[in-house]
């Protein structure tokens, strides 16, 4: 498996844990020994792993949490660290776009999440096709 494939797989596991509302999977995504940082939209930075996971518990157990779709825009490599730029949107509200930076680093030979930082982005700043609008019947 190529490095990019391994990084993409780790990133996919993060979004799948979100979609599945799977706290155990979210726990497995995040690094155990490396420093971590998570900044949710409009929230203060969280730099302690237990706080990061508690924030995900609150999000994933909230029935109003969005069902996120994502599109990877770019991957930057820095040795054993990679940063992915992703566009995120709620399936029910595709006009409410977020721009996220997800960071992964090798921990015991496996890419683990060390950074998630998401915030709103205007549609005019999104290159390429925008997500489809939901159908209303």
BELJOGI-V249844 format. One record per pair of residues at least 4 apart in sequence whose C-alpha atoms are under 6 Angstrom apart, sorted by the first residue. I is the first residue (numbers start at 1). J is the second residue. If there is no record, write none. Layout:
I_J + I_J
//
This chain:
4_8 + 12_16 + 16_20 + 17_21 + 17_22 + 17_25 + 17_26 + 19_67 + 21_60 + 29_112 + 29_113 + 30_112 + 30_113 + 31_112 + 31_113 + 31_114 + 36_47 + 36_114 + 36_115 + 37_46 + 37_47 + 37_115 + 38_45 + 38_46 + 38_115 + 38_116 + 38_117 + 39_45 + 39_117 + 40_118 + 41_118 + 41_119 + 46_52 + 56_60 + 57_61 + 66_90 + 67_90 + 67_91 + 68_89 + 68_90 + 69_88 + 69_89 + 70_87 + 70_88 + 71_86 + 71_87 + 72_86 + 73_85 + 73_86 + 74_84 + 74_85 + 75_83 + 75_84 + 76_82 + 76_83 + 77_81 + 77_82 + 78_82 + 80_105 + 80_106 + 81_104 + 81_105 + 82_103 + 82_104 + 83_102 + 83_103 + 84_101 + 84_102 + 85_100 + 85_101 + 86_99 + 86_100 + 87_98 + 87_99 + 88_97 + 88_98 + 89_94 + 89_97 + 90_94 + 94_131 + 94_133 + 97_120 + 97_121 + 98_119 + 98_120 + 98_121 + 99_118 + 99_119 + 99_121 + 100_117 + 100_118 + 101_116 + 101_117 + 102_115 + 102_116 + 103_113 + 103_114 + 103_115 + 104_111 + 104_112 + 104_113 + 104_114 + 105_111 + 105_112 + 106_110 + 106_111
//
